[in-house]
Amino acid sequence: MDRQRPDSYQRGADPDFNEQVLHKTILVGDSGVGKTSLLVQFDQGKFIPGSFSATVGIGFTNKVVTVDGVRVKLQIWDTAGQERFRSVTHAYYRDAQALLLLYDITNKSSFDNIRAWLTEIHEYAQRDVVIMLLGNKADVNSERVIRSEDGETLAREYGVPFMETSAKTGMNVELAFLAIAKELKYRARGQADEPSFQIRDYVESQKKRSSCCSFV
């Protein structure tokens, strides 16, 4: 993921969009878990094999999505997973509304390090930041070393929603981002007389319906 991002990578720019409903989402996790590939799959709807080396520093893209008839602008930041860039990443936690925390289901250390990532998040991010745990590379099931049940157990321990994703096939990628957008939209525009939106319940209900469909 170590690359120069062309101007076209920062897609979804909309100068007429109301910036008050722009939400900052950050992708975090160990180097090599597929953060950049996940973002490109969501942003461009494609997988580019072998095109990324480790991300250096920070890069971002803007994307406008429609949730329940309301347009929500996501500013999605792709961060470096290497230890030497951690201090840079910490600075971006503070004003993030949402964090997608990734591990690689074929890499045990990336899963073992999730607790350390969560410790950092709780130290540097806002108290009410939305966190979602993603077990990426679910298409490589033959090389799996982390069971889905292990991800579910860890997510329950920390009280966060969880799903497995594949940046290659697109499995659950759109669902992950749109679930975040739905939660952020509710927080920004929710009224006292509206029913409460629970992102974990929503994710579980959508996973039961389908593991690879689009949701708007």
C-alpha positions in Angstrom: 0.0 0.0 0.0 3.1 2.3 -0.2 2.2 4.5 -3.1 1.5 8.0 -4.3 -2.2 8.5 -4.6 -3.3 10.2 -7.8 -5.8 13.1 -7.6 -8.4 10.7 -9.0 -8.1 8.6 -5.8 -9.8 11.4 -3.8 -13.2 10.7 -5.4 -16.6 11.8 -4.4 -15.8 15.5 -4.0 -19.0 17.5 -3.9 -18.4 21.3 -3.3 -22.2 21.9 -2.9 -22.6 19.2 -0.2 -23.4 20.4 3.3 -20.1 20.0 5.2 -22.0 19.7 8.5 -22.9 16.1 7.6 -19.3 15.1 6.6 -18.1 12.3 8.8 -14.5 11.2 9.3 -13.9 7.4 9.2 -10.4 5.9 9.7 -9.2 2.5 8.7 -6.7 1.0 11.2 -4.9 -2.3 11.8 -1.6 -4.0 11.1 0.3 -3.5 7.9 -0.9 -5.9 5.2 -4.4 -6.7 6.5 -5.9 -5.1 3.4 -7.0 -1.6 4.5 -6.2 0.1 1.2 -7.7 -2.7 -0.9 -10.9 -2.5 1.2 -11.1 1.2 0.6 -10.6 0.9 -3.1 -13.2 -1.9 -3.3 -15.7 0.4 -1.6 -14.7 3.5 -3.5 -14.2 2.1 -7.0 -15.9 -1.3 -6.9 -12.8 -3.2 -7.9 -9.8 -5.2 -6.6 -6.3 -4.5 -8.0 -4.2 -7.5 -7.1 -0.5 -6.9 -6.2 -0.7 -3.2 -6.7 -0.2 -1.9 -3.2 2.8 -2.1 -0.9 2.7 -0.7 2.7 1.0 2.6 3.1 3.3 5.4 4.2 1.6 7.9 6.5 -2.0 8.9 5.7 -4.2 9.1 2.6 -7.9 9.7 2.2 -10.8 9.7 -0.1 -14.3 11.2 0.0 -17.4 9.3 -0.9 -21.1 10.3 -0.7 -23.5 7.5 0.1 -27.3 7.5 0.5 -28.7 6.1 3.7 -32.5 6.0 4.2 -32.9 8.7 1.6 -30.3 11.0 3.2 -26.9 11.7 1.7 -24.0 11.2 4.0 -20.5 12.2 3.0 -17.8 9.9 4.4 -14.2 11.1 4.5 -12.3 7.9 4.8 -8.7 7.9 5.9 -6.3 5.0 5.1 -3.5 4.8 7.7 -0.2 3.1 7.9 -0.1 0.0 10.1 3.7 0.0 10.8 4.8 0.9 14.3 7.0 3.8 13.0 4.0 5.6 11.8 1.9 5.1 14.9 2.4 8.6 16.3 1.1 10.0 13.0 -2.0 7.8 13.1 -2.7 8.8 16.7 -3.2 12.4 15.7 -6.0 11.5 13.3 -7.9 9.5 16.0 -9.0 12.6 17.9 -11.6 14.0 15.5 -12.7 10.7 13.9 -16.4 9.7 14.2 -15.8 6.1 13.2 -13.0 3.6 13.1 -12.9 0.4 11.1 -10.4 -1.9 12.7 -9.1 -4.7 10.5 -7.2 -8.0 10.9 -6.3 -10.6 8.4 -8.0 -14.0 9.0 -4.9 -15.7 7.6 -2.5 -13.9 10.0 -2.6 -14.7 13.7 -0.4 -11.8 14.8 -2.8 -9.3 13.1 -5.6 -10.7 15.2 -3.5 -10.9 18.4 -2.6 -7.2 18.0 -6.3 -6.1 17.9 -6.3 -5.6 21.7 -3.3 -3.3 21.4 -5.1 -1.3 18.7 -8.2 -1.0 20.8 -6.2 0.2 23.7 -4.7 2.9 21.5 -8.2 3.8 20.1 -9.6 4.2 23.6 -6.7 6.3 24.6 -6.6 8.7 21.7 -10.1 8.7 20.1 -13.3 10.3 21.2 -15.2 8.5 23.9 -18.3 7.9 21.6 -16.4 7.0 18.5 -18.1 4.2 16.4 -15.8 1.1 16.2 -16.3 -1.9 13.9 -14.1 -5.0 13.9 -13.5 -6.5 10.5 -11.9 -9.9 9.7 -10.6 -9.3 6.2 -9.5 -11.7 3.4 -12.4 -14.0 4.0 -12.1 -15.2 0.4 -8.8 -17.1 1.4 -10.7 -19.6 3.6 -8.2 -22.4 2.9 -5.5 -20.4 4.6 -7.7 -19.3 7.6 -6.1 -19.4 11.0 -8.6 -17.2 12.8 -12.1 -18.6 13.2 -15.1 -16.4 12.6 -16.2 -17.4 16.2 -12.9 -15.9 17.5 -13.7 -12.6 15.9 -17.3 -12.7 17.2 -16.1 -13.4 20.8 -13.5 -10.6 20.8 -16.1 -8.1 19.4 -18.6 -9.1 22.1 -16.0 -8.6 24.7 -15.4 -5.0 23.5 -19.1 -4.3 22.7 -18.5 -3.6 19.0 -20.1 -4.9 15.8 -18.2 -7.5 13.8 -18.2 -9.0 10.3 -15.8 -10.8 8.0 -15.0 -9.1 4.7 -13.2 -9.7 1.5 -11.7 -6.7 -0.4 -11.2 -9.1 -3.3 -14.7 -10.3 -3.8 -16.5 -7.3 -2.2 -18.1 -9.5 0.5 -19.6 -7.3 3.2 -17.4 -4.3 2.2 -20.3 -2.0 1.3 -22.3 -3.3 4.3 -19.4 -2.3 6.6 -19.2 1.3 5.4 -22.9 1.8 5.0 -23.6 0.5 8.5 -21.1 3.1 9.8 -22.8 5.7 7.7 -26.2 4.7 9.0 -25.1 5.0 12.6 -23.4 8.4 11.9 -26.5 9.7 10.1 -28.7 8.7 13.1 -26.4 10.4 15.5 -26.3 13.6 13.5 -30.1 13.8 12.8 -31.7 11.5 15.4 -34.6 13.0 17.3 -35.7 12.1 20.8 -39.0 10.6 19.5 -37.2 8.4 16.9 -36.5 4.7 17.7 -32.9 4.1 18.7 -30.6 2.7 16.0 -28.4 -0.1 17.2 -25.5 -0.8 14.8 -24.7 -4.2 16.1 -28.3 -5.4 15.7 -28.4 -3.9 12.2 -25.2 -5.6 11.2 -26.3 -9.0 12.5 -29.7 -8.7 10.7 -28.0 -7.8 7.4 -25.4 -10.6 7.7 -28.2 -13.1 8.1 -29.9 -11.8 5.0 -26.8 -11.9 2.8 -23.1 -11.8 3.1 -22.4 -10.0 -0.1 -25.3 -7.7 -1.1 -25.5 -4.0 -1.4 -27.4 -1.9 1.2 -28.5 1.7 0.9 
